[in-house]
Amino acid sequence: MTQNLTNRRWVLVDYPDSMPSEDNFDLQVGLDIP
């Protein structure tokens, strides 16, 4: 669960100007981010 929250933080960093929609959010969470 901790890793899931970490990934979500990275997703938000990628979208600083516009918050991603819930659909895009879920898709991005599934990606591996170094």
N, C-alpha and C positions, 0 to 999 in steps of 0.2 A: 504493500500500500504506500509505503514511503517513496518508492521509486516512481510510482504513478504520479504522485504529487510533484516530484522533481521534474518529470517529463512535462507536466502541465506548465510548470514555471518557464521552461525553455520555450514552449509553444507561445506563451505570452510575450517573451522576449522577441520572438520572430515577428510579432504583430503589435508593435508599440503604438502605432497610430490608430489602428482599427481592431476592435475586439473580434476574433473569429466567431463565426456562428457555432451553435452547438454541434451541428453535423461535422463541420470542418475541425472543430476542437477534438471530437472523438477520433477522427481519422489521424490527426497529427499526434495524438497521444500514443498511437500504435507504432510510431516511427522510432528508430534507434538514433538518439542524438549524442554525439561524442562530447 
